[in-house]
Amino acid sequence: MSNGKRSYFLITTTCFGIAFLYIPMLMLIIYSFNESRIVPVWGGFSTKWYGVLFESEEIWEALTLSFKIATVNACFATVLGTLAGLALVRFGRFKGRTLFNGMISAPLVMPEVITGLSLLLLFITLKEFIGWPDQRGFTTITIAHITFSMAYVAVIIQSRLSGMAQDLEEAAQDLGAKPLRVLIDITLPLLAPGMVAGWLLAFTLSLDDLVIASFVTGPGAVTLPILIYSRVRLGLRPDINALATIIILVVAIGVLIAAWIMFRQQRQRELELKMTSEEV
């Protein structure tokens, strides 16, 4: 295949992939302004469903609960996943390392149905023996999300540590710095981009989870994915499209801000390298 045909093929497949991903989102945004109560039937342009959305206490309660769970989950998963990644990469060979690595990797390949069912049985058993938890809701969902989210964070931290040189850490230790001081002053700042990425991934996984949350939740604790799924089964209304449109807008703004910050940082590094080379 010549270079021209190869380029044409790559451009075509790329455009097809982008269209396959983003045209449904565009259709969703368009139908969020649908006058008709029936989603697939266009009844004219209207913004009334945004008003219905902001007046729906059920949706905002579910959204608030999902954000609370996702935030707490992301924080705990980042801390535990970072510690796990450090143990696997920086502590070398230790007794039980293979078992520990397998336990960290298991949630990545375990079907969500199995994970949710096993956690449900765990919470039922704990309630019978120690009387906790009294009811399933915020706490049980958060624990369940931490269980699988920390595995993803650990993988990110492992990848970051594996590609990170230990020259600065070794130099600090040679100068008399204690391991804890090296960890706080050198290792963690170098790991910061990976930790941020892990936090964002854990937050997104928690906010998006339906299967595991449906197993470990109880009456009165309805997350946003569970609410949307129940609405789909009973008949989806355009106010859910309006909510999805707002979420897409917020995510798009966040991505643009992150891209702008990364671009500024890249330009700053290039400028510093240029100034350094000129001085030399």
N, C-alpha and C positions, 0 to 999 in steps of 0.2 A: 504494500500500500504506500503510495507516494505521500510526501509531506502535506500537499494540498488536500488530498482526500482524507488523510488522517485528521487534519485540522477541522475540516468540514464535519467529519463524523463526531469529533469531540464536542464541537460547538452545538451540533444538533442534539446529541444525547444530553448535554448539559442543560440546554433550553427545555428539553422535554422533562427532565427531572425537576427543574425549577417550576415549570408549569404544573406538574403533577402535585407538587407540594403546596404551591401558593394559590392556585386557582380556587380550590375549595375554601381557603380562608377568605379570599376575595368575595366569593359567593355568600359566605356566612355574613360578612360585613354588609353586603348589599341587602340581604334579607332581614337584617336587624332593623332596617328602615321600612319594613313591609307593613302596610296598613292592615292587612288581613290577619286574623287570628290563626289561620291555618298556614303553617310555615311554607310549604312548597307552592302555595297559590299567591301570586303577586296581586295585591289589591290597591296598589298606589303607594306613593311616598308618604311616610309619616315618622315622627319621632316619639310617638306616644308610648312605645314600649320601653323607651329609656325612662320615661316618667313612672311607668309601672314598676320597672326594675328598682328605682330608688325608693319607691314606697313599699317594696316587699320586705318585710321583716324576716321572713323565712330565708330568703336568699342571703341577706346580709349577716344573719346569725351563722349560717353555714360557712360563708366566706370568712368571717371573723374567726370562727373555730379552726378552719383550715389553716389560716395564716398563723395563728397562735401555735398550733401543733407543728407546722413546718418550721417556724422560727426556733422553738425549743429543740426540736429534733436536729436541725442543722447545727446548732451550737454544740450539743452533746456528741453528735456523730463526728463533728470535726475534731473535738478534743480526743475522743476515744480512737478514731481512725488514725489521727496523727501519732498517738502513742503506739498503736499497733504497727504502723509503718516504720517508726523509729526502731522498735524492737526487732523487726524482721530484717532491717537493712544494717543498722548500726551495731547491733549486739552480737553479730556473727553467729556461729553455731552454738546453740544451747540445747539442753535436754528438753524434749517436747516441742522443738521448733517445727518439725514436720506436721505434728498434730495441730499446733497453733495456726500454722499457715493454712491448713485444710479447713479449720473452723472459720477462719476469716474469709476464705474463698467460697465456702458452701452457700451463703446467701446469694451469691452472684449467679449460681446455676440452679438453685433450688426453685421449683415451680412455686409461684405465689400462693396457689391454692394450698399446697402442703405447708408452707410457712404460716399462713393464716390459720389453718386448722390446728397445727401444733401449738401455736401461741394461745389460741382459744382454749384448748385443753389444759394448757399450763395455768391460765388465769382461773379456770374453773376449779382446778386442783388446789391452787393457792387459797381460794376463797373457802373451800371446804376445810382446809387444815389450819389456816391462820386468820380467816375472816377478811382477807384482803385480796383483791379490791372489792369494796362494797357494791359497786356497779361499774360496768364497763363504759368508758367514754374517753375523755381527754387523756387521762393518764395511760390507759391501756393502749390507745392508738399511738401515743407518743413513744411508748416503750417499744411497740412493734415496729414503728418506723425507724427508730434508732438501731434496732437489731440488724436491719438490712442496709440502712444508709451508711453506717460506719464502714461496711465492707468496701463500698465504692470509694469512700474517702481514703481508706488504707491503701487501695490500689493506686490512687493518684499520688499519695505521699511516697509510696515505694518508688514509683516512676521518677518522681522529682529527686529523691535522694540518690537513686542509682545514677542519674546523670549529673550529679552535683559533686564537684571536687571537694576533697577534705583538707585542702592546703591550709585554709584559714583556721579551721578547727584544730589541726595539728600544730599550727604555729602558736595559737593561743594557749594550747596545753603545754607547749615547750616553754612558754613565757610564764608559766605558773598558774594559769587560770584553772579553776576547778571545773569538773564536768558540768555541773549545774549552770555555772556562769557561762560556759561555752555554749550550752544549749540555749540559754535565754538571749545572749548577746549576739550570737553568730548563726547558729543552726536555724532557730525559728524565724529570724528576719529573712534568711535565704529561702526558707520554706513558705514564706507568706503568700506568694502567688499561687502555689499549689493548695494551700489551706483555704484561700479565698475561692478557688475553683471548686474544691471539695465542698465548701459550705453552700455555694450556689447550687451544686448538683444535688446535695442532700435536701436542700429546700425545695427544689423542683420535683424531685422524686416523691417527697412527702405530699406536696400540694397536688400531685397528679395521681396518687395511689387510690385505687378503688377496691381491689380484690382483698388485700390484707385488712384494710380498714373495715370492710363490711363484715369480716369475721369477728373482730375484736371490739366493735362498737356495741352500744346498747341504746335503749330508748332515750330520746332527748339529746343524743349526740350525733348529729348528722353533718358530715363534711360536705364540701361543695361537690366533689365527684359523685358521692352517693346521691345527693339531691338531684344532680343533673341526670344521672342514670334512672332514677325513679320517675323524673319528668319525661324522659324519653319513652319509658314503658307505658306511661299513661297518656302521652301525647305532648310533644314538645311545643312550647309557645315561643314567640319571637323575643320575649324578655330574656331568655337564656342566650339567644343570639346577641342581644345587646350587651349582656355581661361578658360573653366571649370576645366581642369587639373591643370592649374596654381593656380586657386582659391583654389582647394582642397589641393594642396601642401602648400600654404600659411596658410590655416586654420589648417592643420595637424601640421605644425611647431609651430603655435601659441598655439595649445592645448598641445603639448609636452613641450613647454617652461613654460606654466602655471602649468602643472602637476609637472614639476621639481621644480618650485618655491614653490608650495604647499608642496611637499615632503621635501624640505629643511627647510621650516618653521615648519613643523611637527616634524622633527628631532631636530630642535633647541628647540622647546617647551619641548619635551621629555627629552632632555639633561638638560635643566634648572630645570625641575621638579626633575630629578634624583639628581642634585647637591643640590637642596633645601632639599630633603629628607635626603641626607647624612649629611648635616650640622645640621639638626634637631636631 
